């Protein structure tokens, strides 16, 4: 014989319960993946800002270094001009 109506209802209820549990599990997995993706995106954004800050600091460091090296080259005191003799001194 076939299944009784109670068995059919019970099978439908079990199937619905199984689908509900699977959907809940899939939602939890999707939420976890979204959280991981959001954290990864925040980490990449923070890394990008850190690299930009390092590049700016490096550029400022290079400019400061060259500023200290080349600053005041024209302001150095000038030495007295050398006198070049016209002819070598003669020995006696």
C-alpha positions as CSV (number, residue, x, y, z in Angstrom):
1,X,0.0,0.0,0.0
2,X,0.9,3.6,-0.1
3,X,1.9,6.0,2.6
4,X,-0.7,7.1,5.0
5,X,-1.7,10.8,5.2
6,X,0.1,11.2,8.6
7,X,3.3,9.8,7.1
8,X,3.0,12.3,4.2
9,X,2.5,15.2,6.5
10,X,5.4,14.0,8.7
11,X,7.7,13.7,5.6
12,X,6.7,17.2,4.4
13,X,7.3,18.6,7.9
14,X,10.8,16.9,8.1
15,X,11.6,18.2,4.6
16,X,10.6,21.7,5.5
17,X,12.6,21.5,8.7
18,X,15.6,20.3,6.8
19,X,15.3,23.1,4.3
20,X,14.9,25.7,7.1
21,X,18.1,24.4,8.9
22,X,20.0,24.5,5.6
23,X,18.9,28.0,4.9
24,X,19.9,29.2,8.4
25,X,23.3,27.5,8.0
26,X,23.8,29.2,4.6
27,X,22.9,32.6,6.1
28,X,25.4,32.1,8.9
29,X,28.1,31.1,6.4
30,X,27.3,34.1,4.2
31,X,27.4,36.4,7.2
32,X,30.8,35.0,8.2
33,X,32.1,35.5,4.7
34,X,30.8,39.1,4.6
35,X,32.5,39.8,8.0
36,X,35.8,38.3,6.7
37,X,35.5,40.3,3.5
38,X,34.8,43.5,5.4
39,X,37.8,42.9,7.7
40,X,40.0,42.2,4.7
41,X,38.8,45.4,3.0
42,X,39.5,47.4,6.2
43,X,43.0,45.9,6.4
44,X,43.8,46.8,2.8
45,X,42.5,50.3,3.3
46,X,44.7,50.7,6.4
47,X,47.7,49.4,4.6
48,X,47.1,51.8,1.7
49,X,47.0,54.8,4.1
50,X,50.1,53.5,5.9
51,X,52.0,53.3,2.6
52,X,50.9,56.7,1.6
53,X,52.0,58.1,5.0
54,X,55.4,56.4,4.6
55,X,55.9,57.8,1.1
56,X,55.1,61.3,2.3
57,X,57.5,60.9,5.3
58,X,60.2,59.6,3.0
59,X,59.8,62.5,0.6
60,X,60.0,65.0,3.4
61,X,63.1,63.2,4.7
62,X,64.8,63.4,1.3
63,X,63.8,67.1,1.0
64,X,65.1,67.8,4.5
65,X,68.4,65.9,3.8
66,X,69.1,67.8,0.6
67,X,68.0,71.1,2.3
68,X,70.6,70.6,5.0
69,X,73.3,69.7,2.5
70,X,72.7,72.4,0.0
71,X,71.5,75.1,2.3
72,X,73.9,78.1,2.7
73,X,76.4,77.0,0.0
74,X,76.3,80.6,-1.2
75,X,76.6,82.1,2.3
76,X,80.0,80.4,3.1
77,X,82.8,82.9,3.8
78,X,85.0,83.4,0.8
79,X,88.7,82.8,1.1
80,X,91.2,85.4,0.0
81,X,92.1,85.0,-3.6
82,X,95.4,83.1,-4.2
83,X,98.2,85.0,-5.7
84,X,99.8,83.2,-8.5
85,X,103.4,84.3,-9.2
86,X,104.2,85.3,-12.7
87,X,107.5,83.4,-12.7
88,X,109.0,80.9,-10.3
89,X,111.2,82.4,-7.7
90,X,114.9,82.2,-8.7
91,X,117.5,80.6,-6.5
92,X,120.6,82.3,-5.5
